[in-house]
Amino acid sequence: MTVPSEQRPPDTEAAHEPEGDRPGEEAESAQEARAAQRELFAHTPGFILGSAASFGGSLVGGAQHGVSGGQVTGDVFMGGKTEIHHHGPTAASYASGEVPRAELDALDAVFAEGPAFEAALHRLRQERIVVLSGPHAAGRYAAALMLLHRLGVPAVHALPAETTPATLPAQLTRPGGHVLRDLPLTRNRPLRDTHLYAAVDQLKKTDGHLVITVENSPFLQGVTPTPWQPPAAEDVVRAHLAVRRRDETARLLALAPVREFLARGRRPAEAAEFARELAAYDGSDEAGARLADFGQTAVEKQCRGWLGAPETELREKAFLISLAVFDQAPYVLAAELADRLFVHFQKLQHPELPPEIPVFGPSAADRLERAHAEGELRDEQTDWGAVPQFMAGFREERTARVLLTEVWTGHPSARPALVAWLRELARDGRPVVRTRTAAAAALLAAADLPSAIALLIDGWADSKAFGPRVTAANALTLAQLLDAPAVPRLLTQWCTDSHWARRWTAIRAFGLLAPLRPELAGPALAALAGRARADVSSDAEAESLIESAALLLSSGRRPGEVLSEFVRLLYDDTPAVRALALNAFVRACDNAEEGALVEWYADTGMYESDSARDLATLWRTALGDRAHTRQALGALRTWVHVAQRRADAAQALELLLPALVVEAADRDRLDHELRTMRAEDGGPRPPVADRLLDVLWPAASTLS
């Protein structure tokens, strides 16, 4: 699948250079294929490697209903700021409304108090005002209603959202309880103790009580809030079942989908909605499937609410998207790159205005709480060893992939900004940024392959810069893991494309992909061999073919299945194909890293298998081929050095060596190599070489 240039959006950063001009091609060795493979494995997010084949489904429509604590009370977007708007006078004295008694009674029947409820109730009774602070969507509003209801007030009045700290006393003219939900506070409009003193004076006149809910905020001056801790999800579910199916509570809570749901640390609103689904469970397969699918459905609704809620600031939406790309990665990356995305969103939404990024904003803890995410200090492996980093990720592991799919398929107007951002990240110097960019593009390709190819991957694939091409190869590799359609066919076409950079991308992608999907090793090697049969146009492209073919044997994932394919290429009519097989085999053997071919051979112990015979055939051919003898002997030294460190590798070599001796020249070549070789540090011949010599001569005695 090649996107015509006239259908691709312009990309001034990745110009499509003419065929004969390959700037920077000499620098391809800046990152050899095995290093790129390690980088891909190290930084690919868990939502691809962990559950690539299971991702599916689409977001469903409909309003999200639910209030923390367990009662439905209007349109509530999970994760977004929720307000109740009363249409009425627009003067300073806004209209307030009484919460219906039936609604309070219904909530009271299923309300789970949580560990902070009694302390808050005692304080409200003594002080008349409680400022209930806590994380977003933790049930503060439902708790506020229940505090007033259980205090025994004659009525509960919901104050309008337009109420400010300064206008608060003017709203407290009726007797009974008052609740002010999610009072917005800023640096210029904090809640001060003087505001509360004035409110208390007014409440004493009317024998009233007031609960104000706020998110964790630094703009409380002289005010000591009551921290709110939400009830456990299981307590919320139990409270609902106690009303509807009390006698069956224990049995229902023991169901496998219920245990799995509760193990994920759900918010009260999600637990309440799940409890209503569980209360309707009738034991049928259909009902069981609904319970099992509830988590996915809840995540889809949540992501739809986040992106669709007009109340959620654009900067916070950018942060959610960035966190989805950098889920379980350092928080500073998600925050830093979120602001870059925010700039692109601003340019898209207000092109006439210069973009502005606030220097300071919500704390990391508050942003993560809003995002239903959490962070912890963990060690991140780097080239310099383990480095402590504050890592952040969504509590629900499915959130990242659902959120990225929804923004791509459900909000196409955001695509220009998202595409510009991802193109920018593909040129970032940090491996984790490039790899996560590729993973995001792979997810978008799984959702809408033609658009992802046209807008992102094709432009990267024929870039003259090395980084975007690697990003394209990684994206196609990961897209295949997500079962995106037509990826192998696309790569096969690109292997013979007229553009050298697109050929390079396809060759690298095949090398990365086949070890992850062994069933593709045959087609991948066939595609690489097909390119070798053609007129390879440069040394750099020939080197890329060799490295990609070598990856098929260097991943540690059942390379024995690929050895027979390499043996077949030895008998190909085209010398270039035979040379490709031998070069790639020797390259794979000359590797002592984790997952190398020598490690696989030592670990498996399949010394009498077909794979072992194929391995011996390839070794014998490479050692006896004049064009490859020197490199093959160098690779053999690598295996002997590994055998010096590992007893199982030494045993494997002892069994392999006799199979490499067919003629006297084979014996003499191996004898000379073993007698003259040095230790890895340049010291005397390693002892394992003497053991191998003891094996070599008895095996060669029939040649004398």
N, C-alpha and C positions, 0 to 999 in steps of 0.2 A: 504494500500500500504506500504509494508515493504521492504526496500532496503537491499538485502543481504550484509553481511559485506564485502564480497570480491569485491563488486561493488562500495563500498563507498571509497572515497579517505582517506588516513590515516589522523588522527587527533590526534596528540599527546597530545593536550590540553584537549580532551574529550574522554578519554579511555572508552571502553565499558566493564564495570565490570561484573563479573559473577552474576547470578540471586540471589544467596544467600547473596552477599556482597552489602550492601546498605550504603556506607559511607555517612555521612552527613544527613541521612534521619531524624534523630532526630531534625534537625534544620529547618525542613520545616515550622515550625510555625514562622520563621523569617519574613515571609511576608504572612499573611493570605489572603484568596481569595478576600475579598472585597477591601483590600488595592491594590492588583494587578489589580483589575478591575478599581479602581479610577486612577491608574497610566496609564493604557491603554487608558482610555478616555481622560485623561489630555494631553497626549503627541502624540496621533495619528495625523498625518498631515491631513490637510483639503482636500488634493486631494483624500483621501480614504473615510473619513466620509462624505465629502461634495458631491462627485459625483462618488461614487464607481461603480454604475451600468452603467455609461455612457462611461467608458473608453473602447476604442477599436480602431481598425485600425492598420495599419502598416506603417512604414516609406516608402516613395516613393523615387525612384531614380531620377537621373538627376542632372545636374549642377544647382547651385543656381545663378541666374543672377539678377543683379540690382546694382545701385549705389545710394548712399544717395543723395537726391535732386530730383531724379526722372527720370533718364535715364539709360538704359541698356548699360553697357560698360564692358563686359567681365565676366569672372568667378569670382563671388564675394561670398565668404562664409560668411553668416550672422553671425557675432560674432567672426570671425577669422580674423587675420591680412591678408590683401590683398596686393599683390605686382604685378607689371607688369614687367615681365622679357623679356628683349630684347636680343636675341641671336646675338652676334657679337664679337668684339674684347674684350679681357680680360685684356688689358693694363689699366693703370690708367685713360686714357681718354676714358670713356665708351661712346657708341653711344646713342644719344638722338633722339627722333622722334617727328614729328609734328602731333598734334591732328587734324584729318580731320575737315575741316570747316563744312561739313554737320552734323557731330556729335555734334559740338558746337551749330549749329543753332537748331538742334532738341532738345537739352537740354535746350537751351534758351527759347524755346516755352512753356515748361512745368515746368520751374524752379520756386520754391517758395523761395523768398529771405530770410525770417527769420529776426528776430529783430536786428541781428548784421551785416547785410550785408552792409548797407550804410556806417556805421562807418569804416568797413574794406576797402571799396572801396575808401573812402576819404584818409585813411592812405596810401593805396597803391599808389594813385596818387601823394601824397606829398613825400613819403619816398622811393618809388621804391621797397621796400621789405615789405612783411607782413608775419609774422609767425602766422599761424592760428592754435590755439590749442583748443582742446575740447575732449569730450568723444568719445569712439569708436562708429563707425557706425552712426555718427550724421550728415553726409552729408558734411564733410569738403572738400573732394576732388571735389565734384560737385561744391561747393561754390568757390573753388580755380579756377576752369575752368571758371566759370561765372564772377568772379572778373576781370580776364584778358580779357575775351571776351567783357564785357561791358565797359572796359577801352578803347577799340578800337584798341588794338594792331594788327599788320598785321598778326601775326601767334602765336600760342601757342605751345611751345615745352615741351614735357614730359621728364623730366630728368630721367636717369636710377636709379634703386633702389640701385645700388652699390655706389652711390655718398655719400661721407662723408663730414662733415663740412669743413675739410681741403682742399678737392679737389673741393669744390663748385665753386670758381671763374673760374676754368679751364673749366667748363661746360657752362659758360655764354658768349659764343663767337658770338651768332647770335642775330640779332635785334628782337624785339618783346617780347612776354611774355614767362615765364618759370614757370613750376610747378614741385615741388619736393614732391612726395607723401609719407607720413608716414616716415619721416626721423627717422631712429632708433637711439636713444640716450641712452648712458649708463654713468655710473660714470667715466669710463675711456675715453669716447668719448662724451663729452657734446657739446652743441652748444653755442659758446661764442660770445660776442659782436664783438670781433676782426674778427671773421669769416664773420659777416655781413658787417663790414666796408670794408673788402676786396671785398666782393661781390658787394656792392654798387659802389665802384670805377670801377669795370668792367662793371656794368650795365650802368653807365653814358657814357662809351665809345661807347656802342652799342645802346644807347637809349632803354634799356630793362627794364623789370619789372619781379619780382620774387615773387611767393607765395609758402611758405613751410608749409606743414601740419604736425602737430605732435599731438600725444595724450598728455593729461595732463601729464607733466613731471617735475621732480625736477632738471633735468639736463640742464636747461637754465641759463647760467651764464652771467649776465649783459644784458640779452635779455628780453624785455617786449612784450609778445605775445598778439595777439588780440583774446580774448575769443570768441569762436564760439558757438552760440545757434541755435539749429536746428529749422526749421519751424515746426509749428503745423501740425499734420497728416492731419487734415481737410484742411489746406491750400494746402498741396501737392495734395490731391485728387481733390480739386477745380481747381487747375492749370491744371491738366490733363483733367478734364472734360470740361474746358473752350475751349480746343483745339478740342475735339472730340464730345462733346454733350452739348454745351453751353446752349442751350435753356431748357434742361432738368435737369440742375444741381440741382436745388432746390428739384425737385421730387425724384431724385436718392439719394440725401443725406438724405432724410426723410425715406428711407426704413429701416425697423427694423434691418436687418443684418448689414447695414452700420452704424447705430447709435451704435450698440453693438461693432463693430470693432473699431470705433473711440474712444469709451469710454475707451479703454484699453491703451491709451498712446503709440501708435505705433511709431516705428522708420521711418525715411523718406523712406528708401528702401522698407520696408514692405508696407507703404502707397502708394508708387508709383506702386508696383506690384498689390495691391488691386485695385487701380484706373483703371488700364488696364483691370482687370476683370470686374469692375463695368461698364466701358465704353462699354463692350460687352453685358451687360444685356439686354435681350429682353422681360422680363416679364414672361417667362415660368417658370414652377415649377423646371425644371432642372437648369436654370440659378440662381433661388433663392437658390436652394440647394448648388450650387457652392459658392455663396457668404457666405452662412451660414457656410460652411465647410472651408472657406478660412483660418480662424485663426488656425484651427487644422493643416491644410496642411502647413502653414507657420512655425508653431512650429516644425513640423516634419522635414522640410527642414533645419531649423536652427540647430536643435540638430544633424542632420546628418552631417552638415557642421562643427560644433564644433569638433565632435569626429574624423571626417575624414581628417580635414585640417592638413597637415604635418607641416605647419608654426606655429600652436598653440603649445606652449611648453607643455611637458608632465605634469609638475607641475600644469599648469593651467587647463589641462583636469581633473586632479585629483580633483582640487578645484571645477570644475563644477559638477562632480559626487557627491562629498561630499555635496555641496550646495543643490543638488537635494534630498539627503537623509535628510538634515537638513533644508529644506525650511521652512521659517517663524519661525526659531529657532535662538538662539543667534549666531551671526556671528563668535565669537571666537571658537565655537564648529566646525562649518564648516571648518574654516581655520586650526585649530589644527589637526583635524582628516583627513583633506585633505593631510597633509604632511605625515601622516602614510600611506595613500593609495599611495602616491607618492613613498615612500620607497618600497612598494610591487611592483609597476610598474617598478622601477629601477632594482630590483632583477630579475624580469621576463625578462626584455629587455636586461640587461647587468649583468648576474649572476657572471661574472668574476671580476666585480668591486665593491668596497664597496659603499653602497648608501650614497649620500650626500644631505643634505637639506640646502639650503641657509638660513642663520640666518635672513637676511633682504631681503625684496622684495617689490613688488608694494604695494601701500597703499590700505586700505580697500575700499575706494571710487573708485579707479581705477579698482580693481578686480571686484567689483560689477557692475560697468559700462560696463566692457567687457562682463560680464555674463548676461547683460540685466536684472539686478536685482537692488534692492534698499534696503536701510536700514534705520531704524528709532529707536529712543529710546522709548521703551515701557516697561511697568511693566510686569515682569514674576512672576507668582504665585509659591511660594516655601513653604516648610514646616515652614519657618520663616516669612511668609508674602510676600508682593509684593516687588520685587527687580528690580530696573531699569536695563535693558539690551539693548544692541544694537542688534536688531533683523534684520535679512536679509532674503530676499526672492525674487524669480523671479517675474517680473512684470506680466508676462503671467502665470496664475495659472496652465495651462496645461503643462508647460515646465518640471517640476520635473518628472512627471510620464512618459512623452514621452522620456526624456533623459535616465532614468534608463532602460526603456524597450529597447531602441536602443542599449545601451552599452551591454546589456545581450544577445540580439538576433542578433544584427548586427555586433558585435565585439567579437566573441567567444574566440579569442586569449587572451582577457583581463580577461577572467573568473577566471583563477587561482589566479591572484592578487586580484580581487574583492572578491572572496570567502574567501581568507585568511584574508582580511580586515574585512569583515562582521563577520567572526568567532571571530576575536579579539574584535570587538565592542560588541558582545553578552555577553562578560565577563566584560564589563565596569561597574563600580559601580554607574554610574549616570542613573537614571530612564529614562530620555529623550533619552539618547544614546541607551539604550537597546530597548526602544519602537520604535524609528525610525529605528533601525536595523531590527526589526520584520516587520515594515511597508515596508521597502525595499524588504525584502525577500518575503513578500506577493505579492508585485507587480511583482517580478521575477517569482513567482509561477503562477500568472495569465497569464504571457507570455509563460512560459515553465514549467509546473508543474513537470514532471519527473526529469528534471535537478535540479530544486530548491529543491525538496525533497532529491534527492541523494546527492547533494553537500553541502546542508546547513541544512535543517530542520530535516532530520533524525538523523544527528549527534548531533544536539542540543537535540532532543527529548529523546535520550537514554544516555545523559550525566549524570554523577554522581553529577555534580554541579547544584545547584538550578537555577542560573541565566539563563544558556542556555536553560533549560527546559521551563522556563517561556517565553523566547524569542520564542521558538518553538510553544508553545500554542498561544501566541499572533499572530505569523505569520500565523498560520492556521486560526485563527479567522478572521483576516483582509483579508486573501486570499478569504475566503468565501464571505466577503462583496464585494470583487471585482469580484465575480462570477467565481472564479477559479473552474475548473471542479473537481468533485469526492471528495471534501473535507469531507462532512458528511460520505460518505462511508469509507473513510480512517480512520476517527476518530472512527467509529463504530468497525472497525477491530482492531484498536489499543487498544480499551477498553478491549479486551480479549487477547492481545499480550502476548507472553511468557516473555517479558522483562518488569520488574516493572516500569522502568523510562518512557518507551513509554506509558504504561497504565496511569501513572500519567499525562503525557502530554495531552493525549486524554481526560481524565476526566476534567482537568482544562480547556481545550479548549471548550469542550461542555458547561461548566458552563459560560464561557465568551461569547460564541457565541449566545446561545439561547435567552438571553434578547435582543440582537441586531436584531435578526431575529426570531420573535415570532413563525413563522410557523415551526421552528425547535425545539421548546420547547418539543413537544411530542416525536419526535425521540430521542432528547438528553436525556430526562428523562428515556426513554425506554432503551437506551444504558447504562445509569448509573445503572438502576435497574438490567439489565442483568449482569453487573459486580458484583452487590451485591449478586445475586443468586449463583455466582461462589464462590469458596473458596478464600475470600479476605485474602491475605497472610500476612498482617501486620496492626498494629494499624494506622500507618502513611497513608497507602492506604485507610483505612476505613475513616479516617479523611478527606482525599482529596475528597472522594466521597460525604461526607456530605457537605463540603464547596462548592463544585461545584454545587450540587443540590440546595443548599440554594441560590446561585447566581441567579437561575432562578426566584426566588421570590424577589430579592433584588435590581433590577435594576431600578425600577420605570417605566419600559416600559411594561405596560399592564400585570402585573403579574396575574390578574384575569383569563387570558386564561390558566394559568398553574395550578391553584388551583384544577380544576376538575381532572387533571392528577394525582395530589398528592392524591386526594380522592380515585381514583381507586387503587392506590398502597396500601391503607389501607386494601384492601380485597384480596391482593395477598396471595397465598398459602405459600410463603416463608417468614418466620419471619424476615429474614435479610432485605427483601425489605420493609416490613412494618416499621421496625426500621429505615431504611434509610429515608423514607418519613417523619416520625415523627421527627427524629433528624434534618433533613434539614429544616423542617417547623419551629421548635422551634428556630433554629439558625437564620433563616430569621426574625422571630418576635423579637428576642432579639437584635435589631438594631435600633438606633434612628437617623442614619445619613440621609443625603439628599438622596431621592429615596428609602427609606426603605418601607417595607410593610405597616407599620402603617400610613405613610404619604400618600401612595396610597389610602388606605381605607378611610382616612379622606378627601382626595381631591375629590374622585369620587362621594361620596354620594350615591353609589349604595347599600343601606342598605337592599333593598328588592329583590335584583337580585340573580341569580343563584350563582354568585361569592360570594356574601355575605353568602349564605347558605353553600357553600363549605368551606368558611373560618370558619364559626361557627362549622361545622363538624370536621374540623381539630383541632381547639382549644379544643373542648369538648373531642375529643379522646386523645389528648396529655395530657390534665389535668387529665384525668381519667386513663391513662396508668401508672401503678406503676413505670415502668422504666424511665418514662419521666416526672412525675409530678413535681419534684423539679425544673428541667430546665424550664418547661412550666410556673410555677409560677414566676420564675425569669424574663421570657420574658414578662409576664403580668405586672410585676412591671414597666418594661421599657415603656409599652404602657400607664400606668397610669401617669408616669412622663411626657410623651409627652402630654397627655391630660391636665395636669396642665398648660402647656405652650400654648396649642392651643385649642381654643374653638371648632373648627370643629372636632378635635380628641376626645374631651370630649363627644360631641354629638354622634359620631360614637360608642364610647364605651358604652354609655347609651343604644343604640339600640342593640349592640352586646350581652351585658351581659345576658339578659333574655334567649337568645338562648343557653346559655351554661349551663343552669340549667334544668336537666331532673330528677335527683334523689336528695334526701336529702343530700347525700354525696357531690354532686356538690355544693349545696348551702353552706354547712358548710365549705367546702374548700375555696371557694371564700370569704365568710364572714371573716374567720380567716385571710386570706391574706390581705384584705383591712383594717381590724382593726389594724393589727400589723405592717403594712408597714411604712417606714419612707420616708421623703423627700429625694431628690437627694443629698442634702448636709448633710444628717444625722439628720436633724431637725425633728420637729413633723410631724405627719401624714399630707399629703397634703390635702387641702380642697376638691379637686375633688374626693378623696376617700370617703368622707362623702356623696357626691352626688351620687356616684355609689352604696353605701350601701342603699341609699333611693330607688334606682331602683331595687336592688337585692331582697329585702324582699317582696315587692308586687308581683314580678314575681314568687317568690317561694311559695306564700301563698297556692297554690293548693296542695303542697306537704305535708302540715301539717296534 
